[in-house]
Amino acid sequence: MASNFIVLIGLLATFSCAIASDSSPLQDFCVADLTGPVLVNGFACKDPKLVVADDFYMSGLNVPGNTANPIGSKVTPANVAQIPGLNTLGISMARIDFAPWGVNPPHTHPRATEILAVLEGTLEVGFVTSNPDNRLITKVLQKGDVFVFPINLVHYQRNTGNVNAVAMVALSSQNPGVITIANAVFGSKPDIANDLLAKSFQTDTNTIDLLQSKF
C-alpha cells in the first residue's frame, strides 16, 4: 500500500510538472527584486511592504517600434524585466511592428507557448513541427485574426503587405526567452566551427564564413 502511494505521488508530481510552465505563486504576489544579490530560478521577492503600483505597470505599447533594421521588424517586450510584478505569474506579452515585407525571423521561445493577434495589416505566420516530419503549418492572417505557436517550436511571422503591420502576442511565461535560429547558429560566441556547419547545412565553408560575418 505504501509503495502504491509513493508511486501515485510520483505520478502526480510528474503530471504537475508536465502541465506547468512557470511555477505557480504561493502568495498574492512576488514582485521581482531585479537588482538583488539572491540568485534563484526566476527572481527573489521584493519586500511586500515596499511594493508600489508601478511594480505592476508599464506604458508605451501604443508607441510603434523602430523597424528601420535589416529584418524590418521590432519586438517591444512586456515581461518581468519591464514589469517586476509579473514574477511567478507565468504570463507576459509583446508588441511586434513590421515594416512592409518585414519579418520576425524563425525563432523559438524555450519556456512559452505564444498566442498572436493581428491589430493592423496582413501577416503570414507559421511553425515547424519536430523531427522527423518537420512539417510547416502556415496561414495568412488578417486584422483581428489569432494564431497559436506551441511551446518551443520554430516559428516566424512576415508582413505580406505594402503597409505597416502590428501584432500583439501573449506568452505563457514571465520570461519566455527567445532563440533566433540564424543568430544562434551563425552568431554564436565563439563561432561554431565552419566545417561543422558546412557539413550540417550541406554547403561549403566559404558560404558559412559569409553567413557568420553577417552576425
Disulfide bonds with the S-S distance in Angstrom:
Cys30-Cys45 1.87
